[in-house]
Amino acid sequence: MALQILNPDGSPQDSWSASFQLQGTPSAGQLDIFSPLGSQLALLHWSPDGAWLRQGSEETASDSLPALIERSLGTAVPIEAFFAWLQGHPLQAQGWHADLGQYTQGRISARRTDPLPQAQLKIILLPAPYATRAWRVFCANPLSLPSPMRTLYDVPAPAKLNLFLHITGRRSDGYHLLQSVFMLIDWQDQLHFERTASPTISRSDLASTTALPTDDLCVRAARALQAATGCTQGAHIGLEKSIPAQAGMGGGSSNAATTLLALNRLWQLHLPRADLERIGLTLGADVPFFLRGRNAWVEGVGEQITPLTGAATLPPARFIVLKPQAGLDTGKIFSSPSLQRATKLATIAGFAADHYGFGHNDLQPVASSLCPEIQSAIAFLGQQGFAAKMTGSGSAVFAKIEQTTCIASTAWQSKVCENLQKHPLLEWAQD
């Protein structure tokens, strides 16, 4: 069950999700709600004699089933119609309009228009290891969540592409000076957070084929936030990894940024964005970009971030991204004596004249020599008619495409992506 509070522009403020098992009838039944990590969040049961809700150690009895449904789900849902919708019957309820057009594909949606605020309920029917069936429910808003929040589920962490990457110099401390444009794309990881009373930080890998380090950037970000604020709360983090590692797509940095944003909210710390950025910079140079939440012109060692506005705003576009099997050690690239370190300084105005054709990646020649698969992937896309380049320090490569395309089966991970105008969690921190 995913519940979203939306901003006036339709972007989410808060969200959480869970699976549930529904049994019985509208007059006598039981609703079990579980987190994606398997723990029970709530148990609601009712009969002609009344209704009872158990959340943790707290149990509440009431003569009003609708009141307990609203308390457990975050919004009032017409229970009789709810049962009917799940069985494929378009029963009408006051103020609600159900759409069962995709019921055979396991999808249900219903919208409440009266009373305000408007609400939208989306249901995906999934097989589950229960005695009957379980469903994942997606609700959207604006609705109210239990306070204080205990969980945040299905929190996105999008990847980025470097449209170009120029190395313009090197500082006396060895750090390289760069210019680049970082662009958010809809290839993303999903994170789930459960607040704990103890200060322990733990993490589960929910969809990773490769074991992640125990002390990864999610865990480090959570501990850094604790250290910076003195917070004594903890969290269990569930990570559904989709963005490939060692790709130059900022997956780890994005996970760290999402963790800071989510735990700042879940722990009710209320740190402004600037404070989160200072913490994020200690974790990685790309973390502040994801915290800023907008496509940007990036300079210096990555700390100078200028949002792209006006003529520099990135038009909506679609990209094919290929990730070779091999990864790269960024340190070996930057330490190579053959790395070009004196590219002429560019301007935002120059970039704006050709958003998707501007510039090159100075790291690409060195990276290709260390990982020949990079050049193979670029050549492969070239054979398909696409002008490709490497993103970041690789090994992923990308190319702009005009329409959805089908890439023949290769040994590489591939995905067609669209760019994002802003980070899905942009409003989760205040400037």
C-alpha positions as CSV (number, residue, x, y, z in Angstrom):
1,M,0.0,0.0,0.0
2,A,1.5,3.3,-1.1
3,L,0.1,6.5,0.2
4,Q,1.2,9.8,-1.2
5,I,0.7,13.4,-0.1
6,L,0.9,15.6,-3.2
7,N,1.9,19.2,-3.6
8,P,-0.4,21.6,-5.5
9,D,1.7,20.9,-8.6
10,G,1.1,17.2,-8.3
11,S,4.5,16.2,-7.0
12,P,4.6,14.0,-3.9
13,Q,5.4,15.3,-0.5
14,D,5.3,12.0,1.5
15,S,4.8,8.5,0.4
16,W,4.7,5.0,1.9
17,S,3.6,1.6,0.6
18,A,2.7,-1.8,1.9
19,S,1.1,-5.1,0.9
20,F,-2.2,-6.2,2.5
21,Q,-4.4,-9.2,2.9
22,L,-8.1,-8.7,2.9
23,Q,-10.5,-11.5,4.2
24,G,-14.2,-11.8,4.9
25,T,-17.0,-9.5,3.9
26,P,-18.0,-5.8,4.4
27,S,-19.9,-6.8,7.5
28,A,-17.3,-9.1,9.1
29,G,-13.7,-9.3,8.0
30,Q,-10.0,-8.6,8.6
31,L,-7.4,-6.4,6.9
32,D,-3.7,-7.1,7.6
33,I,-1.2,-4.5,6.4
34,F,2.5,-5.5,6.0
35,S,5.6,-3.5,5.1
36,P,7.6,-4.5,2.0
37,L,10.2,-5.7,4.5
38,G,7.7,-8.2,5.9
39,S,6.8,-6.7,9.3
40,Q,3.2,-6.2,10.2
41,L,2.1,-2.5,10.4
42,A,-1.5,-2.9,11.4
43,L,-4.3,-5.3,11.9
44,L,-7.9,-4.2,11.4
45,H,-10.9,-6.6,12.1
46,W,-14.6,-5.9,12.3
47,S,-17.9,-7.6,13.0
48,P,-21.5,-6.5,13.6
49,D,-20.4,-5.9,17.2
50,G,-17.8,-3.3,16.4
51,A,-14.3,-2.8,14.9
52,W,-10.8,-3.1,16.4
53,L,-7.4,-1.7,15.1
54,R,-4.0,-2.9,16.4
55,Q,-0.9,-0.9,15.5
56,G,2.2,-2.2,17.3
57,S,1.3,-2.5,21.0
58,E,-1.6,-0.1,20.6
59,E,-5.1,-1.4,20.2
60,T,-8.2,0.8,19.5
61,A,-11.9,-0.2,19.6
62,S,-14.6,1.7,17.9
63,D,-18.2,1.5,16.7
64,S,-17.1,3.2,13.5
65,L,-15.3,1.0,11.0
66,P,-14.8,4.0,8.6
67,A,-13.0,5.9,11.3
68,L,-10.6,3.0,11.9
69,I,-10.1,2.5,8.2
70,E,-9.1,6.2,7.9
71,R,-6.8,5.9,10.8
72,S,-5.0,2.8,9.4
73,L,-5.0,3.8,5.7
74,G,-4.7,7.5,6.0
75,T,-8.0,8.2,4.2
76,A,-11.6,7.1,4.3
77,V,-12.3,4.2,1.9
78,P,-15.8,2.9,1.3
79,I,-15.4,-0.7,2.5
80,E,-18.4,-2.2,0.6
81,A,-17.3,-0.7,-2.6
82,F,-13.7,-1.6,-1.9
83,F,-14.6,-5.3,-1.7
84,A,-16.6,-5.0,-4.9
85,W,-13.8,-3.3,-6.8
86,L,-11.4,-6.1,-5.8
87,Q,-13.8,-8.6,-7.2
88,G,-14.2,-6.7,-10.4
89,H,-17.6,-5.1,-9.8
90,P,-17.8,-1.3,-10.4
91,L,-20.0,-0.6,-7.4
92,Q,-20.5,3.2,-7.0
93,A,-19.8,5.0,-3.7
94,Q,-20.7,8.6,-2.8
95,G,-18.0,10.9,-4.1
96,W,-16.0,8.0,-5.7
97,H,-15.5,7.0,-9.3
98,A,-14.0,3.6,-10.0
99,D,-12.2,2.6,-13.2
100,L,-12.0,-1.2,-13.7
101,G,-10.9,-1.0,-17.4
102,Q,-7.6,-2.8,-16.6
103,Y,-9.0,-5.2,-14.0
104,T,-8.0,-8.2,-16.2
105,Q,-4.4,-6.9,-16.1
106,G,-4.6,-6.7,-12.3
107,R,-5.0,-2.9,-12.1
108,I,-7.8,-0.9,-10.4
109,S,-8.1,2.8,-9.9
110,A,-10.6,5.0,-8.1
111,R,-10.8,8.7,-7.6
112,R,-12.6,10.7,-4.8
113,T,-13.8,14.1,-5.9
114,D,-16.1,14.9,-3.0
115,P,-15.5,15.8,-0.3
116,L,-12.3,17.6,-0.7
117,P,-9.4,17.0,-0.7
118,Q,-9.5,14.8,-3.8
119,A,-8.0,11.4,-3.5
120,Q,-6.9,8.7,-5.9
121,L,-6.6,5.0,-5.1
122,K,-4.6,2.7,-7.4
123,I,-4.5,-1.0,-6.8
124,I,-2.2,-3.6,-8.4
125,L,-3.2,-7.2,-7.8
126,L,-0.2,-9.4,-7.1
127,P,0.0,-13.1,-6.2
128,A,1.3,-13.5,-2.7
129,P,2.2,-16.4,-0.4
130,Y,-1.0,-15.9,1.7
131,A,-4.0,-18.1,2.1
132,T,-6.1,-15.9,-0.2
133,R,-4.6,-13.0,-2.2
134,A,-2.7,-9.9,-1.3
135,W,-2.7,-6.6,-3.1
136,R,-0.4,-3.6,-3.2
137,V,-2.4,-0.4,-3.1
138,F,-1.3,3.0,-4.2
139,C,-3.2,6.0,-2.9
140,A,-2.6,9.6,-3.8
141,N,-3.9,12.7,-2.7
142,P,-3.6,15.0,-0.7
143,L,-4.1,12.7,2.3
144,S,-2.7,12.7,5.8
145,L,-0.3,10.2,7.1
146,P,-0.1,8.9,10.7
147,S,2.0,11.3,12.8
148,P,4.7,10.8,13.6
149,M,5.6,8.8,10.5
150,R,7.1,5.4,11.1
151,T,7.7,4.4,7.5
152,L,8.5,5.7,4.1
153,Y,8.2,3.2,1.2
154,D,8.9,3.3,-2.5
155,V,11.2,6.4,-2.2
156,P,12.9,7.0,-5.5
157,A,16.6,7.6,-6.2
158,P,17.1,8.6,-9.9
159,A,20.3,8.2,-11.8
160,K,22.0,11.0,-13.8
161,L,23.8,11.2,-17.1
162,N,26.7,13.6,-17.9
163,L,25.8,15.2,-21.2
164,F,29.5,16.1,-21.5
165,L,32.5,16.2,-19.1
166,H,35.4,18.5,-19.7
167,I,38.6,18.4,-17.5
168,T,39.8,22.0,-17.4
169,G,42.7,21.9,-15.0
170,R,44.1,20.4,-11.8
171,R,44.4,22.0,-8.3
172,S,47.6,21.8,-6.3
173,D,45.9,19.3,-3.9
174,G,45.4,16.9,-6.9
175,Y,41.7,17.4,-7.4
176,H,40.7,17.9,-11.0
177,L,38.6,20.9,-12.2
178,L,35.7,20.0,-14.4
179,Q,32.8,21.3,-16.3
180,S,29.7,19.2,-17.0
181,V,26.0,19.1,-17.3
182,F,24.3,16.6,-14.9
183,M,20.9,15.4,-16.2
184,L,18.4,13.4,-14.1
185,I,16.8,10.4,-15.8
186,D,14.0,8.0,-14.8
187,W,16.3,5.0,-14.3
188,Q,16.0,4.8,-10.5
189,D,16.5,2.7,-7.4
190,Q,13.7,2.4,-4.8
191,L,14.4,2.7,-1.1
192,H,12.2,1.9,1.9
193,F,12.7,3.3,5.4
194,E,11.4,2.1,8.8
195,R,12.1,4.3,11.8
196,T,13.5,2.4,14.9
197,A,13.7,3.5,18.5
198,S,17.3,2.3,18.8
199,P,20.1,4.2,17.0
200,T,21.0,1.2,14.9
201,I,21.3,1.6,11.1
202,S,20.7,-1.5,9.1
203,R,20.1,-2.3,5.4
204,S,18.5,-5.1,3.4
205,D,19.2,-5.7,-0.3
206,L,15.8,-6.4,-1.8
207,A,16.5,-6.7,-5.5
208,S,20.3,-6.9,-6.0
209,T,21.9,-9.7,-7.9
210,T,25.3,-8.6,-6.5
211,A,25.9,-8.3,-2.8
212,L,26.4,-4.6,-1.8
213,P,29.0,-3.5,0.7
214,T,27.7,-3.6,4.3
215,D,28.9,0.0,4.8
216,D,27.4,1.4,1.6
217,L,26.5,5.1,1.0
218,C,23.0,4.6,2.3
219,V,24.3,3.4,5.7
220,R,27.0,6.1,5.7
221,A,24.5,8.8,4.9
222,A,22.2,7.7,7.7
223,R,25.1,7.7,10.2
224,A,26.4,11.0,9.0
225,L,23.0,12.5,9.5
226,Q,22.9,11.1,13.0
227,A,26.4,12.4,13.8
228,A,25.5,15.9,12.5
229,T,22.3,16.3,14.5
230,G,22.8,14.1,17.5
231,C,19.7,12.1,16.6
232,T,19.3,9.0,18.7
233,Q,16.7,7.4,16.4
234,G,17.7,4.6,13.9
235,A,16.4,3.1,10.7
236,H,16.2,0.0,8.7
237,I,16.7,0.6,5.0
238,G,15.5,-1.6,2.2
239,L,17.2,-1.0,-1.1
240,E,15.8,-2.2,-4.4
241,K,18.9,-1.7,-6.6
242,S,18.3,-1.1,-10.3
243,I,20.9,1.5,-11.3
244,P,24.1,-0.4,-12.3
245,A,27.2,0.1,-10.2
246,Q,30.5,1.5,-11.6
247,A,28.5,3.0,-14.5
248,G,29.1,6.7,-14.1
249,M,25.4,7.3,-13.4
250,G,25.7,8.4,-9.8
251,G,23.6,5.5,-8.3
252,G,25.4,5.4,-5.0
253,S,25.4,9.2,-4.6
254,S,21.7,9.3,-5.5
255,N,21.0,6.6,-2.8
256,A,22.8,8.7,-0.3
257,A,20.9,11.9,-1.2
258,T,17.5,10.1,-1.0
259,T,18.5,8.6,2.4
260,L,19.3,12.1,3.7
261,L,16.1,13.5,2.5
262,A,14.0,10.6,3.7
263,L,15.5,10.3,7.2
264,N,15.5,14.1,7.6
265,R,11.7,13.8,7.2
266,L,11.2,10.5,9.1
267,W,13.3,11.6,12.1
268,Q,11.6,15.1,12.0
269,L,14.9,16.9,11.9
270,H,13.8,19.7,9.6
271,L,17.3,20.5,8.3
272,P,17.3,22.9,5.4
273,R,18.7,21.8,2.1
274,A,22.0,23.7,2.6
275,D,22.7,21.7,5.8
276,L,21.9,18.4,4.0
277,E,24.3,19.4,1.2
278,R,27.1,20.0,3.6
279,I,26.6,16.5,5.0
280,G,26.2,15.1,1.5
281,L,29.5,16.6,0.3
282,T,31.4,14.6,2.9
283,L,29.9,11.4,1.3
284,G,30.6,12.2,-2.4
285,A,31.0,15.1,-4.8
286,D,27.8,14.2,-6.7
287,V,25.5,14.0,-3.6
288,P,24.8,17.8,-3.4
289,F,23.6,17.7,-7.0
290,F,20.9,15.1,-6.2
291,L,19.9,17.1,-3.1
292,R,19.5,20.3,-5.3
293,G,17.1,18.3,-7.4
294,R,17.4,20.0,-10.8
295,N,19.4,19.5,-14.0
296,A,22.5,21.6,-13.6
297,W,25.7,23.0,-15.0
298,V,28.5,21.8,-12.7
299,E,31.9,23.2,-12.3
300,G,34.9,23.3,-9.9
301,V,35.4,19.9,-8.3
302,G,31.7,19.4,-8.5
303,E,30.6,21.8,-5.8
304,Q,29.6,24.7,-8.1
305,I,26.1,23.8,-9.2
306,T,24.0,26.1,-11.4
307,P,20.4,25.1,-12.3
308,L,19.7,25.1,-16.0
309,T,17.1,27.8,-16.7
310,G,15.8,29.8,-19.6
311,A,17.4,28.9,-22.9
312,A,19.6,26.3,-21.1
313,T,16.6,24.3,-19.8
314,L,16.9,20.8,-21.1
315,P,14.1,19.9,-23.6
316,P,12.3,16.6,-22.9
317,A,14.2,13.8,-24.6
318,R,14.6,10.0,-24.7
319,F,17.9,8.1,-24.4
320,I,19.2,4.6,-24.8
321,V,21.7,3.7,-22.1
322,L,24.0,0.6,-22.3
323,K,26.0,-0.7,-19.4
324,P,28.9,-3.0,-20.3
325,Q,29.5,-5.9,-17.9
326,A,32.9,-4.5,-16.8
327,G,33.1,-1.6,-14.3
328,L,35.9,0.9,-13.9
329,D,38.1,2.2,-11.0
330,T,37.7,6.0,-11.2
331,G,41.0,6.5,-9.5
332,K,42.9,4.8,-12.3
333,I,41.3,7.1,-14.9
334,F,42.1,10.3,-13.1
335,S,45.7,9.2,-12.3
336,S,46.4,8.3,-15.9
337,P,49.2,10.4,-17.5
338,S,47.3,10.4,-20.8
339,L,44.2,12.1,-19.4
340,Q,43.5,15.4,-21.1
341,R,43.4,18.1,-18.3
342,A,43.4,21.4,-20.2
343,T,40.1,21.6,-22.1
344,K,39.1,25.2,-22.9
345,L,36.5,26.6,-20.6
346,A,33.0,26.5,-22.0
347,T,29.9,28.6,-21.3
348,I,26.3,27.9,-20.5
349,A,25.3,30.0,-23.5
350,G,27.4,27.8,-25.7
351,F,25.9,24.7,-24.3
352,A,22.4,26.1,-24.7
353,A,22.9,26.4,-28.5
354,D,23.2,22.6,-28.8
355,H,22.0,20.8,-25.6
356,Y,22.5,17.2,-26.7
357,G,25.3,17.6,-29.2
358,F,27.6,19.9,-27.1
359,G,31.0,18.8,-25.9
360,H,32.7,15.5,-25.2
361,N,33.9,13.4,-22.3
362,D,37.6,13.8,-21.5
363,L,37.6,10.6,-19.5
364,Q,36.3,8.5,-22.3
365,P,39.7,7.8,-24.1
366,V,41.4,6.7,-20.9
367,A,38.3,4.7,-19.8
368,S,38.1,3.0,-23.2
369,S,41.7,1.9,-23.0
370,L,41.1,0.4,-19.5
371,C,37.8,-1.1,-20.6
372,P,37.5,-1.9,-24.3
373,E,33.8,-2.8,-23.9
374,I,33.1,0.9,-23.7
375,Q,34.2,1.5,-27.2
376,S,32.5,-1.6,-28.3
377,A,29.2,-0.3,-26.9
378,I,29.7,3.1,-28.5
379,A,30.4,1.3,-31.9
380,F,27.4,-0.9,-31.4
381,L,25.1,2.1,-30.9
382,G,26.8,3.8,-33.9
383,Q,25.8,0.8,-36.1
384,Q,22.2,1.5,-35.0
385,G,22.5,5.1,-36.1
386,F,23.0,6.7,-32.7
387,A,25.8,9.1,-31.7
388,A,26.9,7.8,-28.3
389,K,29.3,8.9,-25.6
390,M,30.3,7.7,-22.1
391,T,28.6,9.2,-19.0
392,G,30.8,10.3,-16.1
393,S,33.7,7.9,-15.5
394,G,31.8,5.1,-17.2
395,S,31.4,2.4,-18.0
396,A,27.8,3.2,-19.2
397,V,27.3,4.9,-22.5
398,F,24.2,6.7,-23.8
399,A,22.7,8.2,-27.0
400,K,19.7,10.4,-27.6
401,I,17.0,8.7,-29.6
402,E,13.9,10.1,-31.3
403,Q,11.6,7.3,-30.4
404,T,11.4,4.1,-28.4
405,T,13.8,1.6,-30.0
406,C,14.4,-2.1,-29.5
407,I,18.1,-3.0,-29.0
408,A,19.0,-6.5,-30.1
409,S,20.1,-8.8,-27.3
410,T,23.6,-8.1,-26.1
411,A,25.7,-9.0,-23.2
412,W,25.1,-5.5,-21.8
413,Q,22.4,-4.1,-19.6
414,S,20.2,-1.6,-21.5
415,K,17.3,0.7,-20.8
416,V,15.4,3.4,-22.7
417,C,15.2,6.4,-20.3
418,E,13.6,9.8,-20.3
419,N,15.1,12.9,-18.7
420,L,13.4,14.4,-15.7
421,Q,12.9,18.1,-15.2
422,K,13.3,17.8,-11.5
423,H,14.1,15.3,-8.8
424,P,10.9,13.5,-7.5
425,L,11.9,14.6,-4.0
426,L,12.7,18.2,-4.7
427,E,10.1,19.5,-2.3
428,W,11.3,17.2,0.6
429,A,13.8,19.9,1.7
430,Q,13.4,23.6,2.1
431,D,15.9,26.1,0.8
